[in-house]
Amino acid sequence: MIKEERLDYIMDQLKDQKFVKVSEITDQLNVTDMTVRRDLQELERQKLIIRVHGGAKLASNRSTPELSHLDKVEINIEDKREIAKKIAKEINDNETVFLGAGTTIELVHDYLTASNVKIITNSYHLFNRFKHDDQIELILIGGRYRDITGCFVGTIANDFIDRIFVQKSFIGINGITPEGIYTFSESEGLTQQLMLNNSEVKYIVGDKSKFNRKDFYRFYNLDQADYFISNDDLDEDVKSDYTDFIEII
């Protein structure tokens, strides 16, 4: 297991248990005591945890915990539907596209009218929505499954992505600032970064609540992407702050 996957695992355990022991993590991940302690040092440097004798606990001032897929489904649902319609309009007949994980992008299924589209995804939930659509050639990327968001990440997923090229990628996010684009999980962020790099046209997706908000892992710069798809009623002042970096749809 690479470092990013270990850090992600430790944070998942802390979210559920509030405290982890070094000895338990070494047994669960089959790594050395020193490796776990270095990982905890890194998370402490990021101000996500507080190291204590024999283990670590969540920092009291850390960012909002990662929400599960079920938690996110009904949040800002009308904003998400508006964005999903915009995404669908960007997809043309006979294109090959990547649709990333997220409750907004999943809704594209309800609005997509293009035919003979090849869709590649690492989202189990999106795969389930499209799997019976005979107008779609569907590829689900495997790898390590993150149950909380319903997507596949890690070395297997990244090896596959490194070997493909798509015309368009649509990537959901947890936050965006002028400094960059953020998500909660390092593992998910790395997979998203690789897919964007292997795309002809790069779309970032997020409703208006994502602006001026950071999360744990910054995985991309604004000026590296082509478009940001958001809501029509996005505040004009916010919009003007970002148009120097990226075109907003």
Wavefront OBJ file of the C-alpha trace (Angstrom):
o trace
v 0.000 0.000 0.000
v 1.446 3.370 -1.007
v 1.663 6.327 1.366
v -1.434 8.116 0.056
v -3.527 4.987 0.560
v -2.210 4.541 4.112
v -3.030 8.126 5.055
v -6.488 7.738 3.578
v -7.008 4.508 5.528
v -5.906 6.098 8.806
v -8.277 9.049 8.308
v -11.148 6.665 7.524
v -10.441 4.789 10.755
v -10.302 7.995 12.751
v -13.592 9.162 11.294
v -15.258 6.012 12.600
v -13.357 5.488 15.851
v -12.041 8.969 16.843
v -8.819 7.311 18.069
v -6.369 4.838 16.550
v -3.475 2.904 18.046
v -0.156 2.582 16.235
v -0.085 -1.150 17.027
v -3.521 -1.697 15.449
v -2.604 0.156 12.238
v 0.648 -1.779 11.874
v -1.274 -5.060 12.130
v -4.084 -3.981 9.787
v -1.763 -2.624 7.084
v 1.105 -5.060 7.642
v 3.684 -2.252 7.851
v 6.318 -1.305 10.398
v 5.792 0.747 13.512
v 8.131 3.405 12.083
v 6.083 3.676 8.862
v 2.877 4.326 10.815
v 4.574 6.891 13.032
v 5.867 8.762 9.959
v 2.350 8.710 8.495
v 0.945 10.138 11.716
v 3.608 12.845 11.681
v 2.500 13.806 8.172
v -1.180 13.984 9.179
v -0.262 16.023 12.234
v 1.721 18.409 10.029
v -1.465 18.873 7.997
v -3.279 19.712 11.288
v -5.715 16.834 10.761
v -4.753 14.821 13.846
v -3.157 15.142 17.261
v -0.617 12.492 18.161
v -0.942 11.060 21.658
v 0.843 8.258 23.504
v 0.495 5.078 21.447
v -1.647 6.550 18.691
v -3.567 9.572 17.461
v -6.937 11.307 17.595
v -8.711 13.735 15.304
v -7.768 17.381 15.698
v -10.649 19.351 17.181
v -10.180 22.171 14.650
v -10.030 19.949 11.541
v -12.276 20.535 8.544
v -15.761 19.076 8.276
v -15.634 15.262 8.245
v -16.101 13.550 4.905
v -19.767 12.902 4.206
v -20.923 9.547 2.915
v -22.573 9.063 -0.464
v -25.936 8.605 1.294
v -25.450 11.846 3.244
v -24.733 13.802 0.060
v -27.560 12.509 -2.144
v -30.213 15.014 -1.056
v -27.936 17.997 -0.330
v -28.465 20.927 -2.762
v -30.375 18.545 -5.034
v -31.814 21.227 -7.345
v -28.395 22.822 -7.802
v -26.996 19.387 -8.661
v -29.728 18.717 -11.226
v -29.022 22.041 -12.913
v -25.328 21.172 -13.191
v -26.039 17.626 -14.380
v -28.087 19.053 -17.265
v -25.141 21.264 -18.227
v -22.752 18.314 -18.155
v -25.069 16.292 -20.376
v -25.130 19.106 -22.948
v -21.331 19.048 -23.138
v -21.289 15.378 -24.183
v -21.746 14.729 -27.902
v -22.466 11.643 -29.996
v -19.585 9.178 -30.381
v -17.375 10.763 -27.717
v -15.291 8.989 -25.099
v -15.640 10.647 -21.702
v -14.698 10.067 -18.099
v -17.376 10.709 -15.475
v -15.950 10.867 -11.987
v -17.540 9.972 -8.684
v -20.082 12.208 -7.015
v -23.797 12.656 -6.482
v -23.948 15.541 -8.988
v -22.302 13.669 -11.857
v -24.457 10.586 -11.237
v -27.507 12.648 -12.218
v -26.142 13.027 -15.761
v -27.846 9.712 -16.486
v -31.249 11.433 -16.263
v -30.392 14.039 -18.916
v -27.902 12.510 -21.360
v -29.270 12.413 -24.928
v -26.073 11.727 -26.891
v -25.742 8.286 -28.475
v -22.856 5.884 -28.980
v -20.973 7.419 -26.078
v -18.187 5.520 -24.324
v -18.280 6.312 -20.602
v -15.384 5.424 -18.334
v -15.916 5.785 -14.601
v -14.493 4.741 -11.246
v -17.887 5.297 -9.571
v -19.856 2.204 -8.627
v -23.035 4.287 -8.173
v -22.730 5.897 -11.605
v -22.017 2.493 -13.151
v -25.265 1.166 -11.682
v -27.232 4.014 -13.232
v -25.874 3.450 -16.743
v -25.369 -0.328 -16.862
v -28.632 -1.089 -18.706
v -28.377 1.784 -21.223
v -27.827 0.257 -24.667
v -26.697 3.610 -26.101
v -23.657 3.615 -23.826
v -20.437 1.611 -23.905
v -19.591 1.485 -20.234
v -16.238 0.762 -18.571
v -15.918 0.541 -14.801
v -12.391 1.025 -13.490
v -11.494 -1.375 -10.676
v -9.164 -0.894 -7.753
v -9.451 -0.337 -4.006
v -13.071 0.446 -3.125
v -13.867 3.457 -0.922
v -17.276 2.614 0.468
v -17.900 6.101 1.832
v -17.954 7.632 -1.665
v -18.569 4.513 -3.734
v -15.533 4.812 -5.980
v -12.436 2.836 -6.894
v -8.975 4.313 -6.321
v -5.407 3.224 -5.745
v -2.670 1.599 -7.772
v -4.872 -0.641 -9.945
v -7.196 2.217 -10.900
v -4.309 4.577 -11.553
v -2.398 2.063 -13.695
v -5.429 1.739 -15.970
v -5.989 5.497 -16.177
v -2.344 6.058 -17.022
v -2.866 4.011 -20.217
v -5.981 5.705 -21.588
v -6.870 9.027 -23.186
v -10.368 10.535 -23.342
v -11.857 13.514 -25.093
v -13.507 14.942 -21.974
v -13.308 14.413 -18.223
v -15.822 15.638 -15.654
v -14.473 15.712 -12.110
v -16.459 16.587 -8.990
v -14.812 18.402 -6.101
v -15.265 19.318 -2.433
v -13.879 22.828 -2.637
v -12.300 25.474 -4.836
v -10.196 28.562 -4.055
v -7.935 30.669 -6.293
v -5.093 28.468 -5.016
v -6.580 25.269 -6.405
v -9.143 22.476 -6.369
v -9.694 20.282 -3.314
v -11.064 16.931 -2.232
v -11.090 15.046 1.065
v -9.152 11.935 0.082
v -5.599 11.895 -1.200
v -6.270 8.638 -3.025
v -9.298 10.035 -4.842
v -7.426 13.249 -5.595
v -4.529 11.414 -7.209
v -6.885 9.363 -9.402
v -8.731 12.518 -10.447
v -5.470 14.299 -11.204
v -4.253 11.502 -13.457
v -7.530 11.400 -15.376
v -7.543 15.146 -15.944
v -4.000 14.962 -17.255
v -5.095 12.327 -19.782
v -8.058 14.322 -21.090
v -8.261 16.594 -24.101
v -10.829 18.850 -22.393
v -10.915 19.115 -18.604
v -14.154 19.988 -16.763
v -14.350 20.637 -13.027
v -17.815 20.269 -11.507
v -19.242 21.828 -8.356
v -22.300 23.688 -7.111
v -22.043 27.222 -5.779
v -21.471 26.041 -2.193
v -18.014 24.729 -3.191
v -16.503 28.176 -3.890
v -14.007 29.684 -1.423
v -13.890 26.415 0.441
v -10.905 24.156 1.095
v -10.652 20.492 1.990
v -7.755 18.251 2.960
v -6.070 17.566 -0.370
v -5.393 20.043 -3.184
v -5.099 17.947 -6.333
v -5.214 20.425 -9.239
v -4.599 24.048 -10.174
v -7.405 26.098 -11.704
v -5.389 27.209 -14.703
v -4.658 23.573 -15.598
v -8.357 22.878 -16.229
v -10.513 24.261 -19.048
v -14.002 24.770 -17.616
v -15.798 24.918 -14.294
v -19.467 23.883 -14.449
v -21.574 25.456 -11.711
v -24.943 27.140 -11.084
v -26.420 30.024 -13.060
v -27.142 31.980 -9.874
v -23.508 31.971 -8.786
v -22.734 35.295 -7.091
v -21.301 37.731 -9.639
v -18.517 38.843 -7.295
v -17.484 35.229 -6.757
v -17.643 34.608 -10.489
v -15.395 37.571 -11.257
v -12.848 36.344 -8.710
v -12.394 33.110 -10.660
v -12.776 33.997 -14.333
v -9.114 35.014 -14.569
v -8.209 31.399 -13.786
v -10.902 29.316 -15.489
v -13.956 29.706 -17.713
v -17.192 29.172 -15.800
v -20.159 27.547 -17.507
l 1 2 3 4 5 6 7 8 9 10 11 12 13 14 15 16 17 18 19 20 21 22 23 24 25 26 27 28 29 30 31 32 33 34 35 36 37 38 39 40 41 42 43 44 45 46 47 48 49 50 51 52 53 54 55 56 57 58 59 60 61 62 63 64 65 66 67 68 69 70 71 72 73 74 75 76 77 78 79 80 81 82 83 84 85 86 87 88 89 90 91 92 93 94 95 96 97 98 99 100 101 102 103 104 105 106 107 108 109 110 111 112 113 114 115 116 117 118 119 120 121 122 123 124 125 126 127 128 129 130 131 132 133 134 135 136 137 138 139 140 141 142 143 144 145 146 147 148 149 150 151 152 153 154 155 156 157 158 159 160 161 162 163 164 165 166 167 168 169 170 171 172 173 174 175 176 177 178 179 180 181 182 183 184 185 186 187 188 189 190 191 192 193 194 195 196 197 198 199 200 201 202 203 204 205 206 207 208 209 210 211 212 213 214 215 216 217 218 219 220 221 222 223 224 225 226 227 228 229 230 231 232 233 234 235 236 237 238 239 240 241 242 243 244 245 246 247 248 249
